[in-house]
Structure formats: structure tokens, C-alpha cells
Amino acid sequence: MQTTFNDLVNHVRKLSLTEKLEIKNIVEKSIIDEQRDEIHESYLKSKKEHKENKLQFSYDINQLKKMID
């Protein structure tokens, strides 16, 4: 039997308040962990680019705009 997202939502709605709060905490912690992983991956990528001298820096707003495009 395949559970759809809608089935899952309906099942959660039938849970007690305590169970819903626990699920909320679990999901929030999971989101935080995923965001932390994304930040870490971005850091590693930036660190590698810096090591390979691929990063460019500028204080000139026009130059920065060109770098974005």
C-alpha cells in the first residue's frame, strides 16, 4: 500500500497534541540539520575555490555587478 502525502497529513491530524508537538520538533531539527549540511557544503566549495584562486574580490560596485552577471 502506497501512502500519499495527503494520507500522511490526515494521519498526523488524528494524533494527540503531544504527538504532533513531537513530530514538529523532529521536523524542525531535521530542517536545521539539512540547512547546516548545506552551509557546510557551501563552505567547503568556497574553501576549495579560494585555494584554487578562483575567487574574485572587489569594493567597486560596478565590478561587483559585472561579477554577478
HELIX and SHEET records of a PDB file:
HELIX    1   1 PHE A    5  ARG A   13  1                                   9    
HELIX    2   2 LEU A   17  LYS A   51  1                                  35    
HELIX    3   3 ILE A   61  ILE A   68  1                                   8    
END                                                                             
